[in-house]
Amino acid sequence: DQETIQYYIQSTISQIQASYQTCCLHDTDVQAQIEARKLALEMLPELKEYGVSEYLPAIGDWKEKVMKLKSKKQRQKWGKKTFTFVKFDKIKCDYCGNDALIHNRRQITQEDRQRVGIPLEWRCTRVETYKCIACNQDNLFYRYNNPIQIMKEKKGRCGEFANVFTLICKSIGFHSRLVDDVSSGGGDHVWTEIYDETGLGKKMDEMMNDEQELDEQNKQGKDKQELEQNEKRHLIEEKFNK
């Protein structure tokens, strides 16, 4: 109905605005850039032997090495190895350790901020509630947009990962961008792209593992096959009706 359509339009606009603000923060927040460089120095073996002010020689070697990774599978393996990040999809209860299921998603309130101690600069606008299937306790997951806080938590889904990873790539010399796919086919997914000297972009999507990628390919193939079968059935029915 019209109300549902309006909701999705407004939701999409809000998401695009949030992504734009995140990209602006990547380019203007000096403290976030400093923290990203520190994290890069910690997570990249090639950079550990250099001081913060002398890391550029290693950056050149590292960029060349990454750009030589031709396949998506190789880049996924590299990203998972260099940047430890907890993927927040299978939720365990904080109280008893059993599985917890999504209960609702909502906007964060002032009461939430005061109770948990979440300042405005952490840029948290949403909170997800997960209810434990065993003890019935509520588990809260706060969605931060400030990369400094995400770097401390090292937990989230594609949005949090791409936010931090894009900033890291920018802070150490990559020409990179944050890609936010809000189309229905994209399934609301976010990832990082980096570009070499020729302008060729490489997708850095470490939150999707090989099994998920294969499942998605199989699903797309199955959907295409079903569409072709439906078209054939439709043609046969038209011919029969004539």
Secondary structure as GFF3:
##gff-version 3
##sequence-region A 1 242
A	DSSP	alpha_helix	2	28	.	.	.	ID=ss1
A	DSSP	alpha_helix	30	43	.	.	.	ID=ss2
A	DSSP	three_ten_helix	45	47	.	.	.	ID=ss3
A	DSSP	three_ten_helix	52	54	.	.	.	ID=ss4
A	DSSP	alpha_helix	56	67	.	.	.	ID=ss5
A	DSSP	alpha_helix	72	82	.	.	.	ID=ss6
A	DSSP	beta_strand	86	87	.	.	.	ID=ss7
A	DSSP	beta_strand	100	107	.	.	.	ID=ss8
A	DSSP	alpha_helix	110	116	.	.	.	ID=ss9
A	DSSP	three_ten_helix	120	122	.	.	.	ID=ss10
A	DSSP	beta_strand	124	132	.	.	.	ID=ss11
A	DSSP	beta_strand	138	144	.	.	.	ID=ss12
A	DSSP	alpha_helix	147	153	.	.	.	ID=ss13
A	DSSP	beta_strand	155	156	.	.	.	ID=ss14
A	DSSP	alpha_helix	158	171	.	.	.	ID=ss15
A	DSSP	beta_strand	175	181	.	.	.	ID=ss16
A	DSSP	beta_strand	189	195	.	.	.	ID=ss17
A	DSSP	beta_strand	201	204	.	.	.	ID=ss18
A	DSSP	alpha_helix	210	241	.	.	.	ID=ss19
###
